Amino acid sequence: MRPLLPCFALMATLLWTPFPASSQETPDQTPGDLFAEGYRHLTGQGVPKDATRAAASFLEAARMGEPQAQFQLGIMFMDGLAVPRDLLWAWFWLDRAHDHPDLPDAARQLAQGRLATATLLLTADQKRRLGIN
């Protein structure tokens, strides 16, 4: 994982970004359950398509360390799908997903490509905040 410079405002925003709670959440949901719920809402498999609910589920699972949720959330931030387009958050989540040993190889390759693109698009100040060159 690439080192991040201390940026408490960035981390506070990450940890307390308001998303609507999923009506299906229960205290005993695993990160994998939350990812699956988010994916169903993202794709409309058995539930109405709802990218905002997908983002909420992905965010909760990503905070718990689920690499596929981190990957999906990074893509959503990069594309501005149900969340504001934000290359800092996209890079943050894609980097974590990319470095996680449980991320499937195909997703890792996609994350690597998206990280390269995001790195090119980041401003010098954003790169400094992330601790990258």
BELJOMO-V497319 format. One record per backbone hydrogen bond with DSSP energy under -0.5 kcal/mol. NH is the residue of the N-H (numbers start at 1). CO is the residue of the C=O. If there is no record, write none. Layout:
NH_CO, NH_CO
This chain:
5_129, 11_7, 12_8, 13_9, 14_10, 15_11, 16_12, 17_14, 25_22, 29_26, 34_30, 35_31, 36_32, 37_33, 38_34, 39_35, 40_36, 41_37, 42_38, 43_39, 44_40, 45_40, 46_44, 50_41, 54_50, 55_51, 56_52, 57_53, 58_54, 59_55, 60_56, 61_57, 62_58, 63_59, 64_60, 65_62, 66_61, 67_65, 70_66, 71_67, 72_68, 73_69, 74_70, 75_71, 76_72, 77_73, 78_74, 79_75, 80_76, 81_76, 82_80, 86_77, 90_86, 91_87, 92_88, 93_89, 94_90, 95_91, 96_92, 97_93, 98_94, 99_95, 100_96, 100_97, 103_100, 108_104, 109_105, 110_106, 111_107, 112_108, 113_109, 114_110, 115_111, 116_112, 117_113, 118_114, 119_115, 120_116, 121_117, 122_118, 127_123, 128_124, 129_125, 130_126, 131_127, 131_128, 132_127
